[in-house]
Amino acid sequence: MLDRILASAPVYLLVAVRCFALIMTLPLFSSKSVSRIAKVTLAAYMAFFISPQLSLNEGNFSVYASFIRADGAFNLDFIFLLVGEALIGIIIGFCISIIFAVFSTAGQFFAFQMGFAASEVYDALSQVENPLMGQYLNLVAMLVFMQNHWFQMLFLGGLKSSFETLNAFSIVNYNGNLVSFMLSSLTRLFRDALIIALPMMGTLFLINVAMGILSKAAPQMNLLAEGFPILILTAFFVLTAIMPQLTDYFIESFYSGFKAMGRLFANLGGGGA
């Protein structure tokens, strides 16, 4: 194994840097609960399996050949190439993080109406203060992500295709595709989060309206004490009832998100050629 790595050391190092930058920005893997040794080891194994399929003589990595010394010694040009590969890995991980941010944002939308807005705790997946419902939807989305083989497609298919289409010069020579993709991703984030939270928000809004009418009709009734248990029980009942439809929409969100990423990489690869 060591001889195989040394034989293609420049390519292996370029691949390993992109893989490590991706792992450091991916949901779940970027968590501090995952040790740094595990992240480095996973990146090294990913680079070990991917680097033999790449070559400096042909393919996407052939543009690097003129920047790497024949004797294998490091130079300033190669360091800039490593920085570019790390930037590509960070961009890919950030795009995937936007896809997963949809579910935690949806939980934040209706957590306030449920009365869970004050129950914000640290979420290890998103690494931000997140309401309990946001964490719950995030965990469900992660399970759906694992169950539907998106994880294998990301590492075995998507990551490999990124090496076939993207190089460090693709980021330098982009024509605005990256900025427009980020803006459209943020728009899609709030749109998908609102679609996920809309049934819950609508139901809880109707309950609040009904309690307001009853409070005006019978002021002597203390509806504030009964209002919170009713909202919580109704919210969990509605969430349980619509969970099959939510999981289907989770799958659709993953599919559309990764499809948009594929189009972005194709456009960047064409611009950097």
C-alpha positions in Angstrom: 0.0 0.0 0.0 2.8 2.4 0.9 4.6 1.7 -2.4 1.4 2.4 -4.3 1.0 5.7 -2.6 4.7 6.7 -3.1 4.4 5.9 -6.8 1.7 8.5 -7.3 2.5 10.8 -4.4 1.6 14.2 -6.1 -1.8 12.9 -7.3 -2.5 11.1 -4.0 -1.7 14.2 -2.0 -4.0 16.4 -4.2 -6.8 13.9 -3.8 -6.3 13.5 -0.1 -6.4 17.3 0.5 -9.8 17.6 -1.3 -11.2 14.6 0.6 -10.0 15.9 4.0 -11.5 19.4 3.3 -14.8 17.8 2.3 -14.9 15.7 5.5 -14.1 18.7 7.6 -17.2 20.6 6.2 -19.7 17.7 5.8 -22.6 17.4 8.2 -22.0 14.8 10.9 -18.4 14.2 10.0 -17.4 17.8 10.8 -18.7 17.4 14.3 -16.1 17.7 17.1 -17.3 14.4 18.5 -15.6 12.7 15.5 -11.9 12.6 16.3 -9.3 14.3 14.0 -7.5 11.0 13.6 -10.7 9.3 12.2 -11.1 12.2 9.7 -7.5 12.0 8.5 -7.8 8.2 8.2 -11.0 8.3 6.3 -9.6 10.9 3.9 -6.4 8.8 3.4 -8.5 5.7 2.5 -10.7 7.7 0.2 -7.7 9.1 -1.6 -6.1 5.6 -1.7 -9.1 4.2 -3.7 -9.7 7.3 -5.9 -6.1 8.3 -6.9 -5.3 5.2 -9.0 -8.1 6.2 -11.3 -6.5 9.6 -12.0 -3.4 10.5 -13.9 -1.3 13.5 -14.7 -0.9 12.4 -18.3 -4.6 12.3 -19.2 -8.0 13.4 -17.9 -8.9 16.4 -15.7 -5.6 16.3 -13.7 -3.5 16.6 -16.8 -3.5 20.4 -16.4 -1.4 19.9 -13.2 1.4 18.1 -15.0 3.3 21.3 -15.9 3.2 22.6 -12.3 4.7 19.4 -10.7 8.4 18.8 -10.9 9.6 15.6 -12.5 11.7 14.7 -9.5 8.7 14.9 -7.2 10.0 17.8 -5.1 7.6 20.3 -3.7 7.5 23.8 -5.0 5.3 26.9 -4.6 3.1 26.0 -7.6 2.2 22.7 -6.0 1.3 24.4 -2.7 -1.2 26.6 -4.6 -2.7 23.5 -6.2 -3.2 22.0 -2.8 -4.9 25.2 -1.7 -7.2 25.0 -4.7 -8.1 21.4 -4.0 -8.9 22.2 -0.4 -11.1 25.1 -1.6 -13.0 22.7 -3.9 -13.6 20.3 -1.0 -14.9 23.1 1.2 -17.3 24.3 -1.5 -18.7 20.7 -2.0 -19.1 20.3 1.8 -20.7 23.7 2.1 -23.2 22.9 -0.7 -24.2 19.6 1.1 -24.5 21.5 4.4 -27.0 23.8 2.7 -29.1 20.8 1.7 -29.2 19.6 5.3 -29.9 23.1 6.7 -33.4 22.8 5.1 -34.6 20.4 7.8 -33.2 22.3 10.9 -34.6 25.5 9.5 -38.1 23.9 9.0 -38.0 22.8 12.7 -37.2 26.4 13.7 -40.2 27.7 11.8 -42.9 25.8 13.8 -41.0 25.2 17.1 -42.0 28.7 18.3 -45.7 28.0 17.8 -45.3 24.7 19.6 -43.8 26.3 22.6 -40.4 24.7 22.1 -38.6 27.9 21.1 -36.9 28.2 24.5 -35.6 24.6 24.3 -32.6 25.4 22.1 -29.6 23.2 22.7 -26.4 22.6 20.8 -26.9 20.4 17.8 -23.9 18.3 17.0 -25.0 17.8 13.3 -25.4 21.4 12.4 -23.1 22.7 15.1 -25.4 25.6 16.0 -28.0 26.3 18.7 -31.1 24.5 17.3 -34.6 23.8 18.7 -35.5 20.3 19.5 -37.8 20.0 16.5 -35.0 21.1 14.2 -32.7 18.4 15.6 -35.4 15.9 15.3 -36.0 16.6 11.6 -32.3 16.7 11.0 -31.8 13.2 12.5 -34.7 11.9 10.4 -33.2 13.4 7.3 -29.8 11.8 8.2 -31.5 8.4 8.5 -33.3 8.8 5.2 -30.0 9.9 3.7 -28.2 6.8 4.9 -31.1 4.4 4.1 -31.5 5.5 0.5 -27.8 5.0 -0.4 -27.2 8.7 -0.9 -24.1 8.3 1.3 -22.6 5.7 -1.0 -23.5 7.7 -4.1 -21.8 10.8 -2.5 -18.5 9.1 -1.7 -18.3 6.5 -4.5 -20.1 8.3 -7.3 -20.3 12.1 -6.6 -16.8 12.5 -5.2 -15.2 10.5 -8.0 -17.1 12.5 -10.7 -15.9 15.8 -9.0 -12.3 14.7 -9.7 -13.2 14.0 -13.3 -14.8 17.5 -13.9 -13.2 19.9 -11.4 -9.7 21.1 -10.8 -8.2 24.1 -9.1 -8.3 26.2 -12.3 -12.1 25.7 -12.5 -12.6 27.8 -9.4 -10.3 30.6 -10.7 -11.9 30.7 -14.2 -15.5 30.5 -13.2 -18.0 32.8 -14.9 -20.5 33.5 -12.1 -22.0 30.0 -11.9 -20.8 29.6 -8.3 -22.3 32.8 -7.0 -25.6 32.2 -8.7 -25.7 28.7 -7.4 -25.1 29.8 -3.8 -27.9 32.4 -4.1 -30.3 30.0 -5.6 -29.4 27.4 -3.0 -30.3 29.8 -0.2 -33.6 30.6 -1.9 -34.3 26.9 -2.3 -33.4 26.4 1.4 -36.1 28.7 2.7 -38.6 27.4 0.1 -38.2 23.8 1.0 -38.1 24.6 4.7 -41.4 26.5 4.4 -43.0 23.6 2.5 -41.9 21.1 5.2 -43.2 23.3 8.0 -46.3 24.6 6.4 -48.7 21.8 7.5 -47.5 22.2 11.1 -47.6 26.0 11.0 -51.1 26.1 9.5 -52.5 23.6 12.0 -51.0 25.4 15.0 -52.2 28.8 13.6 -55.8 27.5 13.5 -55.5 26.2 17.1 -54.3 29.6 18.2 -57.1 31.4 16.4 -59.7 29.0 18.0 -58.2 29.6 21.5 -58.3 33.3 20.9 -62.0 33.2 20.0 -62.8 31.1 23.0 -60.8 33.5 25.2 -63.0 36.4 24.0 -66.2 34.4 24.3 -65.4 33.1 27.8 -62.8 35.4 29.5 -63.2 33.5 32.8 -61.6 30.4 31.2 -57.9 30.0 31.7 -57.0 28.8 28.2 -53.3 29.8 28.6 -52.7 26.9 30.9 -54.4 24.4 28.6 -53.1 26.0 25.4 -49.5 24.7 25.5 -50.3 21.0 26.1 -52.9 21.2 23.3 -50.4 22.7 20.9 -47.7 20.2 21.7 -50.0 17.1 21.5 -51.5 18.3 18.3 -48.2 19.2 16.7 -46.8 15.7 17.5 -50.0 14.1 16.2 -49.8 16.0 12.9 -46.1 15.3 12.6 -46.7 11.6 13.0 -49.5 11.6 10.5 -47.5 13.4 7.8 -44.1 11.7 8.4 -44.4 9.4 5.3 -45.0 12.4 3.1 -42.2 14.3 4.8 -39.7 11.4 4.2 -40.7 11.4 0.5 -40.1 15.1 0.3 -36.7 14.6 2.1 -35.7 12.2 -0.7 -36.9 14.7 -3.3 -34.9 17.5 -1.6 -31.7 15.3 -1.7 -32.3 14.4 -5.3 -32.8 18.0 -6.5 -30.0 19.3 -4.3 -27.4 16.8 -5.6 -28.7 17.2 -9.2 -28.1 21.0 -8.9 -24.6 20.3 -7.6 -23.9 18.1 -10.5 -24.9 20.8 -13.0 -22.7 23.3 -11.1 -19.7 21.0 -11.3 -20.3 20.4 -15.0 -20.5 24.2 -15.6 -17.4 24.9 -13.6 -15.5 22.0 -15.3 -16.4 23.5 -18.7 -15.3 26.9 -17.6 -12.0 25.7 -16.3 -11.1 23.6 -19.3 
